[in-house]
Amino acid sequence: MKKMLFIFNPRSGKSQIRNKLMDILDIFAKAGYELSVHVTQGVEDAKSAASSFGKGMDLVICSGGDGTLNETISGLMELEEYPDLGYIPAGSTNDFASSLKIPKDMITAAKAAVTGDPYPIDIGCFCEDRYFVYIAAFGAFTEVSYLTSQDKKNVLGHQAYMLEGMKSLASLKSYSIHVECDELKMTGEFIFGMVTNTISVGGFKGLVTQDVALDDGEFEVLLIRTPKTALDLTNLINYMFLKEEPNEYVHKFRTRSLKIISDEPIDWVLDGEFGGTKREVSIINLKKKIRIMRNQPKKQ
């Protein structure tokens, strides 16, 4: 009999899995799996469960927000062989599920996790010992994701990020950094930077190009220089949230790997969770590292 490990966060997205759990388990049982279930108890618990119990599994399925997905994949990366991964989104924003076109409906997503096709995705390696699935970022607004409480996320959804983000506008901090990759070298003052493998960030699709391939071995990088005037800041906000045309302060490029060195320690966010405070960061794309289950998107 095939073996499955099911990891779920009971608090994600207004605890919506509570009313769907029996139906989801029934789907897994009918698909012919010998099932092990782990209910997460706190931070890093999904990672620990994936690394401790994932060995020998044919399929690992996780349910929760982007942070639960990150922890599960980070745990799988500690194994010698990686089982296929299923994902049932249950968070406030679910950026990566949107990029993968995984259904928002939990029952439909559960069925896709056991009947879909394995799709290889790139994984980001951060400073050689951490991983991210869809974004590594620093600067303006990034602290919002990990400072916003789970309860507030549950009540407001991704509007919580907007509300908390607007509070941070008055205290934008500038960072002096040097960026280096095969494609370019750049030095300057920046308020924001992100390295992504997604079409949606914080529920917004205007921050990255829409022709993103999740398995091409490349990241999309966005860097925003420090604005000099209040009008420049307004234009940047319009660009970030209203999808207006970028201006001279916005830099976009693609790369397989890069280094970012700063004059002072910078707080980083990985998939919406705190990723540590670093002065020197190396980021590498691990091409097609994990296979995630999904239904084939319908052709347009």
ChimeraX attribute file (.defattr): number of C-alpha atoms within 10 A of each C-alpha:
attribute: neighborCount
match mode: 1-to-1
recipient: residues
	/A:1	8
	/A:2	12
	/A:3	15
	/A:4	26
	/A:5	26
	/A:6	22
	/A:7	25
	/A:8	27
	/A:9	24
	/A:10	18
	/A:11	20
	/A:12	23
	/A:13	23
	/A:14	19
	/A:15	15
	/A:16	16
	/A:17	23
	/A:18	10
	/A:19	9
	/A:20	12
	/A:21	15
	/A:22	11
	/A:23	14
	/A:24	18
	/A:25	16
	/A:26	10
	/A:27	18
	/A:28	21
	/A:29	13
	/A:30	9
	/A:31	13
	/A:32	13
	/A:33	18
	/A:34	14
	/A:35	17
	/A:36	14
	/A:37	15
	/A:38	16
	/A:39	15
	/A:40	19
	/A:41	12
	/A:42	9
	/A:43	12
	/A:44	16
	/A:45	19
	/A:46	29
	/A:47	23
	/A:48	18
	/A:49	21
	/A:50	27
	/A:51	19
	/A:52	13
	/A:53	18
	/A:54	26
	/A:55	18
	/A:56	14
	/A:57	19
	/A:58	17
	/A:59	23
	/A:60	28
	/A:61	25
	/A:62	29
	/A:63	26
	/A:64	26
	/A:65	26
	/A:66	27
	/A:67	24
	/A:68	28
	/A:69	30
	/A:70	24
	/A:71	26
	/A:72	28
	/A:73	24
	/A:74	24
	/A:75	23
	/A:76	26
	/A:77	19
	/A:78	16
	/A:79	16
	/A:80	8
	/A:81	12
	/A:82	21
	/A:83	21
	/A:84	21
	/A:85	27
	/A:86	27
	/A:87	31
	/A:88	28
	/A:89	30
	/A:90	27
	/A:91	26
	/A:92	25
	/A:93	22
	/A:94	24
	/A:95	25
	/A:96	26
	/A:97	22
	/A:98	18
	/A:99	19
	/A:100	20
	/A:101	14
	/A:102	25
	/A:103	19
	/A:104	15
	/A:105	11
	/A:106	21
	/A:107	17
	/A:108	14
	/A:109	25
	/A:110	27
	/A:111	20
	/A:112	20
	/A:113	27
	/A:114	24
	/A:115	14
	/A:116	16
	/A:117	15
	/A:118	18
	/A:119	18
	/A:120	18
	/A:121	21
	/A:122	23
	/A:123	28
	/A:124	28
	/A:125	19
	/A:126	17
	/A:127	14
	/A:128	11
	/A:129	7
	/A:130	14
	/A:131	26
	/A:132	29
	/A:133	25
	/A:134	27
	/A:135	24
	/A:136	26
	/A:137	24
	/A:138	22
	/A:139	21
	/A:140	19
	/A:141	20
	/A:142	25
	/A:143	21
	/A:144	21
	/A:145	23
	/A:146	17
	/A:147	13
	/A:148	15
	/A:149	11
	/A:150	18
	/A:151	13
	/A:152	15
	/A:153	20
	/A:154	18
	/A:155	13
	/A:156	15
	/A:157	18
	/A:158	19
	/A:159	16
	/A:160	20
	/A:161	24
	/A:162	17
	/A:163	13
	/A:164	16
	/A:165	18
	/A:166	12
	/A:167	12
	/A:168	15
	/A:169	13
	/A:170	8
	/A:171	8
	/A:172	15
	/A:173	14
	/A:174	16
	/A:175	20
	/A:176	15
	/A:177	19
	/A:178	17
	/A:179	16
	/A:180	16
	/A:181	16
	/A:182	10
	/A:183	11
	/A:184	10
	/A:185	11
	/A:186	10
	/A:187	13
	/A:188	13
	/A:189	16
	/A:190	22
	/A:191	18
	/A:192	21
	/A:193	22
	/A:194	25
	/A:195	26
	/A:196	26
	/A:197	30
	/A:198	26
	/A:199	24
	/A:200	23
	/A:201	23
	/A:202	21
	/A:203	19
	/A:204	16
	/A:205	18
	/A:206	17
	/A:207	21
	/A:208	21
	/A:209	12
	/A:210	12
	/A:211	8
	/A:212	16
	/A:213	17
	/A:214	24
	/A:215	19
	/A:216	16
	/A:217	21
	/A:218	24
	/A:219	29
	/A:220	20
	/A:221	20
	/A:222	18
	/A:223	20
	/A:224	21
	/A:225	19
	/A:226	21
	/A:227	18
	/A:228	9
	/A:229	9
	/A:230	9
	/A:231	10
	/A:232	15
	/A:233	16
	/A:234	12
	/A:235	18
	/A:236	24
	/A:237	15
	/A:238	14
	/A:239	17
	/A:240	17
	/A:241	13
	/A:242	13
	/A:243	15
	/A:244	14
	/A:245	12
	/A:246	16
	/A:247	12
	/A:248	10
	/A:249	16
	/A:250	17
	/A:251	13
	/A:252	15
	/A:253	13
	/A:254	17
	/A:255	17
	/A:256	18
	/A:257	20
	/A:258	21
	/A:259	15
	/A:260	18
	/A:261	18
	/A:262	18
	/A:263	11
	/A:264	13
	/A:265	13
	/A:266	18
	/A:267	16
	/A:268	22
	/A:269	23
	/A:270	28
	/A:271	28
	/A:272	25
	/A:273	22
	/A:274	18
	/A:275	19
	/A:276	12
	/A:277	14
	/A:278	15
	/A:279	13
	/A:280	16
	/A:281	17
	/A:282	15
	/A:283	22
	/A:284	20
	/A:285	23
	/A:286	19
	/A:287	17
	/A:288	15
	/A:289	16
	/A:290	22
	/A:291	17
	/A:292	21
	/A:293	27
	/A:294	25
	/A:295	19
	/A:296	14
	/A:297	9
	/A:298	5
	/A:299	4
	/A:300	3
